[in-house]
Every structure is written in C-alpha cells, then in structure tokens.
Amino acid sequence: MQEAWLQLQCPACSVTWEERVSDLPAPDTAFDCDGCGAERSLSEFMRTARDLEVLQAFTES
C-alpha cells in the first residue's frame, strides 16, 4: 500500500508543506500553522480541492 501525502498551505502566511494523510486529523479539526500560528479548520489548509477530497475519503473509512 502506498502512502498518500497531501499538500498544505497556510491561508494566513502562505507557507507550504506536505503531510502524510495518515498523520492528519479530520478536516473540521482545529489546526495551526507552525510558521505563523494561525489556527483554522484543517480543511482550510488543503492546498488543492483534490487534497481535501483525499483527506475526506481517508477519514470516512
């Protein structure tokens, strides 16, 4: 089984990084940026719509 990596981008400071989908909580969970400390729901940090779709599919299982 391959690991899925998602691209994240902070909506406040635009810092980008990748995380393994298995290491992330549900999309509506509060999440904060290590760079600037902005806190929003994890879904707002998904860089693309596809990243959000993958996260939602993984957490529904």
Secondary structure, 3 states (H helix, E strand, C coil): CCCCEEEEECCCCCCEEEEEHHHCCCCCCEEECCCCCCEEEHHHHECCHHHHHHHHHHHHC
